[in-house]
């Protein structure tokens, strides 16, 4: 069992020798290069940002480093010596571990069991698992992380943020030479993000190399020392972050300058389309009222626990015990299940694309056309099959989906491209109202610009959009009005001209409420 403290790695690297060096790494899938001659170098105590658009090869590279994939060509050197990993266990034993964006754990096991699964300490003459030691070591880990989390709790009962901290604790409990952090802040609050920054600083001081993957450039420039850029599976550039600007880095990443990040099409806002009055739930939200007009993008902003997603799930018929009045296009609705919401003209793109948004084992074209099978036919032959392909191709092109072909399984796509498939799926239903819950979560800056352009174009065709986002620039850049929630209550509604970062964050923090009290 490893110590819970972040201490100097037991295996030291000779002076001047990189901890990890990749040379000419290539990997093909069905004849397509996912990685093509990629090189990477990282030294002890260095935090390196691995940067690239969705589909650039970052995930494939991480899976190659952690033993999930084996490279078709090239070499991996650890402490100057060539290594090869035929399994994740071998990579872990060598000191390479990863904290993933989408956590992979055993839901039915406890927190402590997940941290030490596969390497439990034993005690006594019969080699029984030392549960007391496992739990005490896990508690010490969370104490060091300053996270209050019961180690006996089942992982299935944890929030997304708590699951991330379990995975971080699991990585820190090992004698890691290289820690890969793949979008680790995606589900964390600001306080938790700052705690993660502190942990990264400790890892750096202890001589551990950190590969940090994030689509948030403010995070990259805050925590990383160096960068490596991938594009279309190839190495593009590397260097010190102190020697490059954000626009230059973006240009390297996407191969072009990304302008007009938040395009705002001019649309004449029409009459009220969706009216919500006194929507209540016993535990999630109270007396929520708002109006969505024709051709409007209505932003919803709030901090963790504000109740934004819960309100949207209630509108889509996913929540029992909801009271209040909902009117769409002049007709009062009584939605108790998603099928009724879809029939009424409401579409909901969820935040959790893997569990609630897409069928990962189905191809792209079947995912996109799944909600409209009644229109194109359940048994696809002749014209119906052609219609399926036409619909899938239309939305794939609109969203700039990066895939080998429309028959590719969604599970084989990057996270950002999976999100685009989910977007296309619901847009294919031709809704009157589309609810986008964190539509650009985990999507790189180039793909975000494509989604933003498409959202802006939607309202030019008469569609009304509810945009739920934790990214304040996104809300302020795209929304015509901003509804700010705090602890399940609508705190304030801002017109586009009066919303500023300061006023919106103040309302989301409940400061105005506190002053009024």
C-alpha positions in Angstrom: 0.0 0.0 0.0 1.3 3.4 -1.0 1.6 6.3 1.3 -1.2 8.9 1.1 1.3 11.7 0.9 2.5 13.1 -2.4 6.2 12.4 -2.0 9.1 12.1 -4.4 8.7 9.1 -6.7 10.7 6.1 -5.6 12.1 5.6 -9.1 14.3 8.6 -9.9 15.2 9.8 -13.4 18.8 10.5 -14.3 19.6 14.2 -14.7 18.7 15.5 -18.2 16.7 12.3 -19.1 12.9 12.9 -19.7 10.6 10.9 -17.5 8.5 10.1 -20.6 9.4 10.3 -24.2 7.3 9.2 -27.2 8.9 8.8 -30.7 7.0 8.2 -33.9 3.9 6.7 -32.2 1.3 5.6 -34.8 -2.1 3.8 -34.4 -4.6 2.8 -37.1 -8.2 1.8 -36.8 -9.8 0.2 -39.9 -7.0 1.7 -42.1 -7.5 5.2 -40.7 -4.6 6.9 -38.8 -5.7 8.0 -35.3 -2.1 8.7 -34.5 0.6 9.3 -37.2 4.2 9.6 -36.0 3.4 11.5 -32.8 6.2 12.6 -30.5 6.1 13.9 -26.9 8.6 14.7 -24.2 7.9 15.5 -20.5 10.4 15.9 -17.7 10.2 15.4 -13.9 8.2 18.1 -12.1 6.7 19.4 -15.4 3.1 20.0 -16.1 2.5 19.7 -19.8 -0.8 20.7 -21.5 -1.8 18.3 -24.3 -3.9 20.4 -26.7 -6.0 19.6 -29.7 -9.5 19.6 -31.1 -11.8 16.7 -30.6 -10.6 14.0 -32.9 -7.0 15.3 -32.8 -5.8 12.0 -31.3 -5.5 13.0 -27.6 -7.8 10.2 -26.3 -6.0 7.6 -28.5 -2.6 8.8 -27.2 -3.8 8.5 -23.6 -5.1 5.0 -24.1 -1.8 4.1 -25.7 0.1 5.4 -22.7 -2.1 3.6 -20.3 -1.9 0.2 -22.0 -5.4 0.1 -23.4 -4.0 0.3 -26.9 -0.7 -0.9 -28.2 1.0 1.3 -30.9 1.4 0.0 -34.4 4.7 1.8 -34.6 7.1 4.0 -32.5 8.6 3.7 -29.1 7.7 4.7 -25.5 10.6 5.4 -23.2 10.2 5.8 -19.4 13.3 7.2 -17.7 15.2 6.7 -20.9 14.4 3.0 -21.3 12.0 1.6 -23.9 8.8 0.1 -22.4 5.7 -1.6 -23.7 2.4 -2.1 -22.0 0.0 -4.9 -22.9 -2.5 -3.9 -20.2 -3.5 -1.0 -18.0 -2.2 -2.9 -15.1 1.3 -3.0 -16.6 1.2 0.8 -17.3 0.0 1.4 -13.7 2.8 -0.8 -12.3 5.3 1.2 -14.3 4.0 4.5 -12.8 1.6 5.8 -15.5 -1.9 6.5 -14.3 -4.8 8.6 -15.6 -7.7 10.6 -14.2 -10.4 10.5 -16.9 -13.1 13.0 -17.9 -15.7 10.2 -17.8 -15.0 8.2 -14.7 -14.7 4.4 -15.0 -15.3 2.7 -11.7 -17.3 -0.1 -10.1 -20.6 1.4 -9.2 -21.6 -1.3 -6.7 -18.3 -1.1 -4.8 -17.5 1.4 -2.0 -15.3 4.4 -2.4 -12.4 2.8 -0.6 -12.7 -0.4 -2.6 -12.6 1.5 -5.9 -9.4 3.3 -4.8 -7.5 0.1 -4.0 -9.3 -2.4 -6.3 -6.8 -5.0 -7.7 -4.1 -4.1 -5.1 -5.8 -4.6 -1.7 -3.4 -5.3 1.2 -3.8 -8.5 3.1 -3.4 -9.5 6.7 -3.1 -12.7 8.8 -1.9 -16.2 7.8 -4.7 -16.8 5.4 -4.1 -13.6 3.4 -7.5 -11.9 4.1 -8.1 -8.4 2.8 -7.2 -5.8 5.4 -10.4 -3.7 5.1 -9.5 -1.5 8.1 -6.3 -0.5 6.5 -8.0 0.2 3.1 -10.5 2.4 4.7 -8.0 4.3 7.0 -5.7 4.9 4.0 -8.7 6.1 1.9 -9.8 8.5 4.7 -6.3 9.9 4.9 -6.3 10.5 1.2 -9.5 12.5 1.3 -8.3 14.4 4.4 -5.2 15.4 2.4 -7.5 16.4 -0.5 -9.7 18.3 2.0 -12.7 16.5 0.6 -15.4 15.2 2.9 -16.5 11.9 1.4 -17.5 8.7 3.3 -15.2 5.9 2.2 -17.9 3.3 2.7 -20.4 5.0 0.4 -21.2 3.1 -2.9 -19.9 4.9 -5.9 -23.3 4.7 -7.6 -24.7 7.1 -5.0 -22.1 9.8 -5.6 -22.4 12.9 -7.7 -20.3 13.4 -10.8 -17.9 15.7 -8.9 -17.5 13.2 -6.1 -16.7 10.4 -8.6 -14.0 12.6 -10.0 -12.4 13.0 -6.6 -12.4 9.2 -6.1 -10.5 8.8 -9.3 -8.0 11.5 -8.3 -7.5 9.8 -5.0 -7.0 6.5 -6.7 -4.3 8.0 -8.9 -2.6 9.7 -6.0 -2.6 6.5 -3.9 -0.1 5.0 -6.4 3.6 5.6 -6.9 2.9 7.6 -10.1 5.7 8.9 -12.2 3.3 10.3 -14.8 -0.2 11.4 -13.9 -2.5 12.1 -16.9 -5.5 14.4 -16.1 -8.1 14.3 -18.9 -10.6 17.2 -18.4 -10.4 16.7 -14.6 -12.3 19.9 -13.8 -15.3 19.3 -16.1 -17.6 18.5 -13.2 -16.0 20.3 -10.4 -17.1 23.5 -8.6 -14.8 26.5 -8.4 -13.7 25.5 -4.9 -12.9 22.0 -6.0 -11.0 23.3 -9.0 -8.8 25.4 -6.8 -8.2 22.3 -4.6 -7.1 20.4 -7.8 -4.7 23.2 -8.7 -3.2 22.9 -5.3 -2.7 19.1 -5.7 -1.1 19.7 -9.1 1.4 22.1 -7.5 2.2 19.4 -5.0 2.8 16.8 -7.7 5.0 19.2 -9.5 7.0 19.9 -6.4 7.4 16.2 -5.7 8.9 15.6 -9.2 5.9 13.9 -10.7 5.2 14.7 -14.4 1.6 15.7 -15.2 0.0 15.6 -18.6 -3.0 18.0 -18.3 -5.7 17.9 -21.0 -8.3 20.7 -21.0 -10.3 22.7 -23.5 -10.3 25.7 -21.1 -7.4 27.9 -22.0 -7.5 29.9 -18.7 -6.8 26.5 -16.9 -4.0 25.6 -19.3 -2.2 28.9 -18.8 -2.8 28.8 -15.1 -1.4 25.3 -14.3 0.8 24.2 -17.1 4.5 24.9 -17.9 4.6 23.6 -21.4 2.4 22.5 -24.3 2.2 19.9 -27.0 -0.3 20.4 -29.8 -1.9 17.6 -31.9 -4.0 18.0 -35.0 -5.6 15.3 -37.1 -3.5 12.6 -35.3 -0.2 14.4 -35.9 2.3 16.3 -33.8 2.1 20.0 -34.7 4.2 21.9 -32.2 5.5 22.1 -28.6 7.2 24.6 -26.4 6.9 26.7 -23.2 3.5 28.4 -22.5 5.4 31.5 -21.5 6.6 31.9 -25.1 3.2 31.8 -26.8 -0.1 33.7 -26.7 -3.6 32.2 -26.6 -4.5 33.2 -30.2 -1.3 31.7 -31.4 -2.0 28.5 -29.5 -5.6 28.3 -30.9 -4.3 28.8 -34.4 -1.9 25.9 -34.0 -4.6 23.7 -32.6 -7.3 24.3 -35.3 -5.1 25.3 -38.2 -6.9 28.5 -38.5 -7.8 31.6 -36.5 -11.0 31.2 -34.6 -12.9 34.4 -34.9 -16.4 35.4 -33.8 -16.5 32.8 -31.0 -20.0 33.9 -30.1 -21.8 34.8 -33.3 -25.1 36.5 -32.7 -27.5 36.4 -35.6 -30.0 39.3 -35.8 -33.4 37.9 -35.2 -36.6 39.7 -34.5 -37.8 38.3 -31.2 -41.5 37.3 -31.4 -44.4 36.7 -29.1 -44.2 34.3 -26.1 -43.9 30.7 -27.1 -43.2 28.8 -23.8 -44.6 30.1 -20.5 -43.7 28.5 -17.2 -45.5 29.6 -14.1 -44.7 28.6 -10.5 -43.0 25.3 -11.3 -42.3 23.6 -8.0 -40.7 20.4 -6.8 -40.5 19.4 -3.1 -36.6 19.2 -3.0 -35.2 20.7 -6.3 -36.7 24.0 -7.1 -39.5 26.4 -6.0 -41.9 28.8 -7.8 -39.8 28.9 -11.0 -41.4 31.2 -13.6 -40.1 32.4 -17.0 -41.1 33.1 -20.6 -39.4 32.0 -23.8 -40.2 33.9 -26.9 -40.2 32.9 -30.5 -36.7 33.2 -32.0 -35.1 33.8 -28.6 -32.1 32.2 -27.0 -32.8 32.2 -23.3 -29.8 31.6 -21.1 -29.9 29.8 -17.7 -26.9 30.4 -15.4 -26.2 29.3 -11.8 -23.6 27.8 -9.6 -23.5 24.1 -8.7 -26.8 23.1 -7.1 -28.7 26.0 -8.5 -31.4 23.7 -9.9 -31.1 24.6 -13.6 -30.8 21.1 -15.0 -33.5 19.9 -12.7 -36.0 22.5 -14.1 -35.2 21.4 -17.6 -35.6 17.7 -16.8 -39.0 18.5 -15.3 -40.1 20.3 -18.5 -39.1 17.3 -20.5 -41.2 14.9 -18.3 -38.3 13.2 -16.5 -39.3 14.2 -13.0 -42.2 13.1 -10.9 -44.0 15.3 -8.3 -43.7 18.6 -10.2 -46.5 21.2 -9.9 -47.1 24.4 -11.8 -48.4 25.5 -15.2 -46.6 25.1 -18.5 -48.0 26.6 -21.7 -46.5 26.0 -25.2 -47.8 27.9 -28.2 -51.0 28.8 -26.4 -51.7 25.3 -25.3 -51.4 24.1 -21.7 -49.2 21.0 -21.3 -49.3 18.1 -18.9 -46.1 16.4 -19.6 -45.3 13.3 -17.5 -42.8 11.5 -19.8 -40.3 12.5 -22.5 -42.4 11.0 -25.3 -45.2 13.6 -24.5 -42.7 16.4 -24.5 -41.2 15.4 -27.9 -44.7 15.1 -29.3 -45.5 18.6 -28.0 -42.4 20.0 -29.7 -39.8 20.1 -26.8 -36.4 18.5 -27.2 -33.8 18.1 -24.5 -30.1 17.6 -25.1 -28.8 16.4 -21.7 -25.4 17.2 -20.1 -24.4 13.5 -19.6 -24.1 12.4 -23.2 -22.8 8.9 -22.5 -25.5 7.8 -20.1 -28.5 9.8 -21.3 -27.8 11.2 -24.7 -26.4 8.7 -27.1 -26.5 4.9 -27.8 -22.8 4.3 -27.9 -23.1 0.8 -29.6 -25.2 2.1 -32.5 -23.8 3.9 -35.6 -24.0 7.6 -36.1 -26.8 7.5 -38.6 -29.0 5.3 -36.4 -28.4 7.6 -33.4 -29.4 10.7 -35.3 -32.6 9.2 -36.7 -33.7 7.3 -33.6 -36.3 9.8 -32.5 -37.9 10.0 -36.0 -38.2 6.3 -36.8 -42.0 6.7 -37.1 -41.4 9.2 -39.9 -38.8 7.3 -41.9 -39.9 3.7 -41.0 -38.7 1.1 -38.5 -37.6 -1.4 -41.1 -35.3 0.5 -43.4 -35.4 -0.5 -47.0 -35.0 1.4 -50.3 -36.2 5.0 -49.9 -36.4 4.8 -46.1 -32.7 3.8 -45.8 -31.8 6.7 -48.1 -33.8 9.1 -46.0 -32.0 7.9 -42.9 -28.7 8.6 -44.6 -29.9 12.0 -45.8 -31.0 13.2 -42.4 -27.8 11.9 -40.7 -25.6 13.5 -43.3 -27.4 16.9 -43.1 -27.0 17.3 -39.4 -23.4 15.8 -39.4 -22.4 18.4 -41.9 -24.2 21.2 -40.1 -22.4 20.4 -36.9 -19.0 19.7 -38.6 -19.0 16.2 -37.2 -15.6 14.5 -37.5 -16.1 10.8 -38.3 -14.8 8.2 -40.7 -18.3 7.5 -42.0 -22.0 7.6 -40.9 -21.8 3.9 -40.1 -19.1 4.4 -37.5 -20.1 3.5 -33.9 -20.7 6.5 -31.6 -18.4 4.8 -29.0 -15.5 5.2 -31.4 -15.9 9.0 -31.5 -14.3 11.6 -29.3 -16.4 13.1 -26.5 -17.0 16.3 -28.4 -18.2 14.5 -31.5 -20.5 12.3 -29.4 -22.1 15.5 -28.2 -22.6 16.6 -31.8 -24.4 13.4 -32.6 -26.7 14.0 -29.6 -27.4 17.5 -30.9 -28.2 16.2 -34.3 -30.5 13.6 -33.0 -32.8 16.0 -31.3 -32.6 18.6 -34.0 -33.9 15.9 -36.4 -37.3 16.0 -34.5 -37.9 19.6 -35.8 -38.8 20.9 -32.3 -40.4 24.2 -31.4 -38.2 24.5 -28.3 -34.8 22.9 -27.8 -33.2 22.8 -24.4 -29.4 22.6 -24.5 -27.9 21.5 -21.2 -24.2 22.3 -21.2 -24.0 21.7 -25.0 -20.2 22.5 -25.2 -19.1 20.6 -22.1 -15.8 18.8 -23.0 -15.7 20.3 -26.5 -12.6 22.0 -27.8 -12.6 25.7 -28.8 -12.8 25.0 -32.5 -15.8 22.7 -32.1 -17.4 25.1 -29.7 -17.3 27.8 -32.3 -19.1 25.5 -34.7 -21.8 24.7 -32.1 -22.2 28.4 -31.3 -22.7 29.2 -35.0 -25.3 26.5 -35.3 -27.2 27.6 -32.2 -27.3 31.1 -33.5 -28.6 29.8 -36.9 -31.3 27.8 -35.3 -33.2 30.9 -34.1 -33.1 32.3 -37.6 -35.5 29.5 -38.6 -38.0 30.3 -35.9 -36.7 27.8 -33.3 -36.5 28.9 -29.7 -33.6 27.8 -27.5 -33.0 27.4 -23.8 -29.3 27.4 -23.2 -28.1 26.1 -19.8 -24.4 26.7 -19.4 -21.8 27.0 -16.7 -19.6 29.0 -19.0 -20.4 32.7 -18.4 -18.9 34.0 -21.6 -21.0 31.5 -23.6 -24.2 32.7 -21.9 -23.5 36.4 -22.2 -22.3 35.9 -25.8 -25.3 34.0 -27.1 -28.3 34.7 -24.9 -30.9 37.4 -25.5 -31.9 37.3 -21.9 -30.3 35.5 -18.9 -32.2 33.7 -16.1 -30.0 33.4 -13.0 -30.9 30.7 -10.5 -29.7 30.3 -6.9 -30.6 27.4 -4.7 -33.6 26.4 -6.8 -35.1 29.9 -7.1 -35.0 32.3 -10.0 -32.9 35.1 -8.5 -33.0 37.6 -11.4 -33.7 37.9 -15.2 -31.2 40.1 -17.1 -31.8 41.7 -20.5 -28.9 41.2 -22.9 -27.7 44.8 -22.6 -27.7 44.9 -18.8 -26.0 41.5 -18.0 -22.4 41.8 -17.1 -20.1 39.1 -15.6 -20.1 40.9 -12.2 -23.9 41.3 -11.9 -24.6 37.8 -13.1 -22.1 36.1 -10.8 -23.4 38.3 -7.9 -26.9 37.1 -8.5 -25.8 33.5 -8.9 -24.0 33.7 -5.6 -27.1 35.0 -3.8 -25.5 38.3 -2.9 -28.5 40.4 -3.9 -30.7 38.1 -1.9 -28.5 38.5 1.1 -28.5 42.3 0.8 -32.3 42.3 0.5 -32.6 40.2 3.7 
